[in-house]
Amino acid sequence: MVLTFMDAIVAWSRAIDKSNFTDFEVLLEEDFEWYSTNSQRSTSRSDTMRFVRETELRIGNFKTLHNGDGVICGTHEVYEPGKDDTVVMCVAKLSEDGSRLKDWTITRANYYTNQDSPTAHKGLGFFL
């Protein structure tokens, strides 16, 4: 079965919610790496699993942008106690057979309200 963004992010969310670590853990290749373009930091598979087990943040509002050609891509919001909500864009490379994650790269951005806009809508400061 070829992995989709929704499959991966739902498994990630269940692991963060502490309801099911197994589904997420089996999706990760042994040499899996998580990478943040914001901090320029990379995290190994074991450190990613440790983070998932210890974090208090939650994720939701998942949107798929692309599935296919060995890559999945999408966005999700992050809800962290005591902090403003943020949005994350994720791009992940899949294993050769498409069933597991080789790496996961994110860019995280704050929401902002553009007061100069006639509609004063919620926007994405970092992505613009």
Residue pairs with C-beta under 8 A, 6 or more apart in sequence:
1 98
1 99
2 67
2 94
2 97
2 98
2 99
3 27
3 72
3 94
3 98
3 99
3 100
3 101
4 64
4 67
4 72
5 62
5 64
5 65
5 66
5 67
5 72
5 73
5 74
5 90
5 92
6 62
6 64
6 74
7 27
8 27
8 72
8 92
8 101
9 59
9 62
9 74
9 76
9 90
10 62
11 20
11 23
11 24
11 27
12 24
12 52
12 59
13 58
13 59
13 60
13 62
13 76
14 20
14 23
14 24
15 21
15 23
15 24
15 25
15 52
15 53
16 52
16 55
16 57
16 58
16 59
17 58
18 53
21 49
21 52
21 53
24 52
25 49
26 100
27 100
27 101
28 45
28 48
28 49
28 100
28 101
29 45
29 95
29 100
29 101
29 102
30 45
31 45
31 102
32 44
32 45
32 48
32 101
32 102
32 103
32 104
33 42
33 43
33 44
33 45
33 102
33 103
33 104
34 42
34 43
34 47
34 48
34 103
34 104
34 105
34 106
35 41
35 42
35 43
35 103
35 104
35 105
35 106
36 42
36 105
36 106
36 107
36 108
37 105
37 106
37 107
38 106
38 107
38 108
43 51
56 80
56 81
57 78
57 79
57 80
57 81
58 78
58 79
58 80
59 76
59 77
59 78
59 79
59 88
60 76
60 77
60 79
61 75
61 76
61 77
62 74
62 75
62 76
63 74
63 75
63 76
64 72
64 73
64 74
65 73
65 74
65 75
65 89
66 72
66 73
66 74
67 73
70 93
70 94
70 96
70 98
71 91
71 92
71 93
71 94
72 90
72 91
72 92
72 94
73 89
73 90
73 91
73 92
74 89
74 90
75 87
75 88
75 89
75 90
76 87
76 88
76 90
77 85
77 86
77 87
77 88
78 85
78 86
78 87
78 88
78 108
79 85
80 86
84 110
84 111
85 111
86 108
86 109
86 110
86 111
87 108
87 109
87 111
87 124
88 106
88 107
88 108
88 109
89 106
89 107
89 109
89 127
90 104
90 105
90 106
91 104
91 105
91 106
92 101
92 102
92 103
92 104
92 105
93 101
93 102
93 103
94 100
94 101
94 102
95 101
95 102
107 126
107 127
108 126
109 124
109 125
109 126
109 127
110 125
110 126
111 122
111 123
111 124
111 125
112 122
112 123
112 124
112 125
113 120
113 121
113 122
113 123
114 120
114 121
114 123
117 123
